[in-house]
């Protein structure tokens, strides 16, 4: 039988996680609304400037606190640090201190989980062996420490899906620009401007590509960095195509048009694949939730009628 204390602590831990997830989703929606508002706000003197300064000061304070905690658990191996920076680039966070702040948040979350667990244990009067209590504290603290990694992977997967969905439209726009007489660099700049509203991650990646080209980096290195940041097969094939086109001097417009058609075919095939998987995924909800409800609605009245009809006869026979 499950220990009631473990069950209570587990339920409280799940409630804390769900509350944090709700706060995060609300914060993301609020941030998106505020982003649009900030675009039309005046950067100079105006109403609300003091409040914004206070918020910025608090933000710097908390970022400094997370950075201090992050340095305590920062990996010593440069390869691990480079891998973490690559993951944050794939998630769309390009701040230099983003990995350190992330590690600091993980440490703080683990400490808060341990403190909450100990506080709940003090409120429960039933004794518990010290070794058992220590193992539970360490278990929940480790789970809280590694939970942000799951959030980061979900963020990376979501951004990859958005880039994959918007890449064919970006290629079509590049084809139009190249056919109209623009160069490849001008086409990339145009994609950055036009895709800003419809697909922000694609616009950000092409903007960074454009900035690297303006800074003097070779086109091949800039394109390879684009493939490294996105970590997508479609982007890697596009980068290989552009490098080979520049190397052999073939038509960029024709190559982009053919590649765009192939990518749209792949997107259509992925949609067909998802549609084919849908009946299989619906089996378990159908068996667990829909069919029992249908049986209750359809057979319930008949069962009640049979019960009411046979019950008097059974009583009379007895």
Secondary structure, DSSP 8 states (H G I E B T S, - for coil): ---HHHHHHHHHHHHHHHHHHHHHHHHHHHHHHHHHHHHTS-SSS-TTHHHHHHHHHHHHHHHHHHHHHHHHH--S-HHHHHHHHHHHHHHT---TTHHHHHHHHHHHHHHHHHHHHHHHHHH--S---HHHHHHHHHHHHHHHHHHHHHHHHHHHHHHHHHHHHHHHHHHHHHHHHHHTT--HHHHHHHHHHHHHHH-HHHHHHHHHHHHHHHTT--HHHHHHHHHHHH--HHHHHHHHHHHHHHHHT--HHHHHHHHHHHHHHHHHHHHHHHHHHHHHHHHHHIIIIIHHHHHHHHHHHHHHHHHHHHHHHHHHH-
